[in-house]
Amino acid sequence: MVEELKTEARARGLWNLFLPSVSGLSNLEYAPVAEVSGWSPVIAPEAINCQAPDTGNMETLHLFGTPEQKEQWLTPLLAGEIRSAFAMTEPDVASSDATNIQTRIRREGDEYVISGRKWWISGSADERCKVFIVMGKTDPDAPRHRQQSMVLVPRDAPGLEIERHLPTFGYQDQHGHSELAFHDVRVPVSNLLGEEGGGFTIAQARLGPGRIHHCMRLIGMAERAIDLMVRRASSRVAFGRPLADQGVVREQIALSRIEVEQARLLVLKTAWLIDRFGAKGAATEIAAIKVVCPRMASAVIDRAIQVHGGAGMSDDFPLAYFSVWARVLRLADGPDEVHLRTVARQELGRHS
């Protein structure tokens, strides 16, 4: 089914819209597309080849890949022929601080040898995931933010073991999240992304626009939750009148609309700032939306579940799944606390 949708999307020119250099769309222009795709977050983003983590990986390869790397990996990713994963988070360290990572990438002649563990590596449970962008330490003695590098590791590289797939709040999503072990995995030195010591910088460049995409998809999920909530409130009768006539339900609908509009405006402002000044020029706003949007979506979806009663907890509606993923995104791409720290630091800096 998804492959048929992908074929139709390509025919209509609805393809790779997230990448400005390919689509011609700015981040601000792409944002509403990402919102619409959030109404069906499992199917729609992949149908138009705008799904995470591939979008971030394609942006990374586009910005930092060599011509040979682009030909081998970026071209089939842009064509929707393969999937990819980004391997940064580790089970044994607090990976919200990317400088903590312990996976070693040491050079031996014309090869890099990778040893370590990663987990919550999104998309890796899918057999179509053919390449991993792996972040590890190449020089533990370098300055803190110059110790890390990124290398491209094919899925079939000897020594790469996918140990288990991790359910998320009881759900195993479409493409899964996995724990990986790298047992002295060898790749050519030519698989280095960018330069040695540039891994932290690449990670920051990768995560900026991707957070816009996540946040706009969350707004789409919240919009669908409001739509479902209004339909349910209008059709269900309790105590002699529709739920929509109950003051408490009206308040839930009103608060949801207000919160969605507030969040959307902040995300659109952030997209505009990235278009004008780059991710660095929108650092405060990127951090802010990453806090605001998952919290907003969680609140709206929770209200919709409440209005649906027992049905809201079932698979008859997408609300339970939406609730899980809104909660997940308070951790994915950095937990709320890290982003609040960024906003506070920026604000304190303006007043010092």
Secondary structure, 3 states (H helix, E strand, C coil): CHHHHHHHHHHCCCCCCCCHHHHCCCHHHHHHHHHHHCCCCCCHHHHCCCCCCHHHHHHHHHHHCCHHHHHHHHHHHHCCCCEEEEECCCCCCCCCCHHHCCCEEEEECCEEEEEEEEEEEECCCCCCEEEEEEEEECCCCCCHHHCEEEEEEECCCCCEEEEEECCECCECCCCCEEEEEEEEEEEEHHHEECCCCCHHHHHHHHHHHHHHHHHHHHHHHHHHHHHHHHHHHHHCEECCEEHHHCHHHHHHHHHHHHHHHHHHHHHHHHHHHHHHHCCHHHHHHHHHHHHHHHHHHHHHHHHHHHHHHHHHHCCCCCHHHHHHHHHHCCCCCCCHHHHHHHHHHHHHHHCC
